[in-house]
Amino acid sequence: MKTVPVATFNEREPAVRLQQRLEAAGFTAVVTDQSKIERFWFVSEPLAAIHLEVEPSRYLEARRLIEDWDRTNPVLTDAVRCPECHSSRVEYPQMTRKFVTPSIGVVLMLLRLVPREFYCLDCHYTWPKESKAPEPDRDLLGWPVRKRRV
C-alpha cells in the first residue's frame, strides 16, 4: 500500500499515540521508522526519522483532523515542525532517499561541503539543526569591534 507522510517525529511513542487515534477515527495509518537507514547512510544522529503515514486519497482529511485535534488537545507537541509554515511533513537531511543521488549527497555531507539541514515537504524551506548565534562585527583584521562609550 502506498502511503504519504502526514506527521514527523524524532521518537516513536508520540507517533504511535497519534496513529492509534487516527485508526480509532477510521483511517489506515502506518508508522515508518527510517532511523536505522539514516544512521547507516548519513552517519549521523537520526532526526525526523519517524513518519506517520496515511493513504494518499485520505491525506487531506487526516491532516485537517490532526490540525483540529492539535488546536483543542495538542497532539503535535513532540512533532518536528517547519518554522515557516508549521507543517509536520519534514525530512532530515534535506534529500530524497528514493534514488542514487543521495549517495552523492552523503559523500558531500561527510566532507562537510554540504550542511545537513531539515527540509519541509510542504513549503520546501530548509533550516539548520542548530541556529547559530549572530556573528559580532569585526574590523579589517578580523578582531571583534568594541562599541565605544560616549
N, C-alpha and C positions, 0 to 999 in steps of 0.2 A: 504494500500500500504506500503510495506517495503521500508525503506529509510536508507541511511548511511550518517554520518556527513562529510561535506566537509570543513566547517569552523566553528570556535567557537568564540563567543564574550561575553563580560561582559554586554553589553547593547543591546536592541532590534533594535534601529534605524539603525545602520550600517548593521545589518544582513538583515533587510527588504530592504534596498537600494540594497544590493548585490543580494538578492532574485529577485527583480524586474528586475535587469539587466540580470540575468540568464534566467528568464522567457521570456524576450524580445529576447534572443538568442535561444529560442526554448526548454528549459529544463523545467521539472516539479520540482520545488524547494519548500521546506517546511521549515518554521522557527518554531522550537520547543523551548519552554521555560520551563526549569526544575528548575527555581529559587524557586518556591513555595515548590516543593518536597525537594530541598536542604535545604531550610530554616527550614522546618519541621523536616526532618530526621537528618540533620547534625548539627543543632543548630549553624549555622554559617552564615556568610555573603555569599550569593550565588555568586560564581565566576565561570567563564567559563560555565554559565548555558544556554546561548542562542546558539543553534546549527542550522546552515543552512544545510539542508539535501537534497540529490538528490537520484534518483533511482540507485540501485547498478549497473545496466547494463550501465549507463552513467556516473558513478563516475569518471573514469579516464579522460574522455573527459571534464567534468565540471572542474576538478582540473587543467588540463592543460590550459583551457580557463581563469580561475581565475588567475593562475600564469602569463599568458601573460598580462592580464589586470593590474595586480599588478606591472609589470615591467614598463608599459607605464604611467599608471594613478593609483597610489597606492589605491587599494580597500581594502587592509588588514591592513591598519594602525591602526585600532581600534580592530583588531583581537587579540586573545590570541594565542601566538606562542611559540613553543618549542625552548629553547635556543640552543639545539644541532642540530636539523635537520630543524628548521624553519617551521615545519608543523603547521597548524592551527586546527588540529584534537586533541583537548585537553580536558581532564576531570579534575574536581576538586570536591571533593577529589579523590584520586587515586584508587577508587574501582568501580566495576561494580554496576549497580543499577538493575540488572536483576535476582537476586536470593536472597535467605535468608541470605547468607554470609555477605552482607553489614550491616545487623543488628549487627552482632558481631563486625565488624569494627567500627561502630558508637559508640558502648559502649567503645571500646578501645581508640577511639579518644577523647571521652568525659572525660575519665580518664587520658588523656594525656600520654598514654602508646605508642600510635602510632601517629606520627605527620601527620597533613593534608598537602598533597603535590599535586602539579599539576602532571598529567600523560599524556604523549604523546602516542596516539593510534598508531602512525606510528613506532617510534623507541623505545618505551617503557621506555623512560627516565623519571625520576621523579625529581622534584625540589621544594624547599620550596616557600611559598608565599612571604616571605621577605628573602633577602640574609643577612646573619649575618656578622658583622664586624669580622675581624680576631682577635683571642684571643692574648693578649700580652704574651710574655714569662714570666714564673713565677718561683720563687725559690722553695725550698723544703717546705716552709711553706705556699705557695700559694700567696705570695706577688708578684706584678709586678716587674720584674727585670729592673733596670735603667741602661741604657747604660753609661759606664764610658767614660769621655772625656779624650783623651790622649794629 
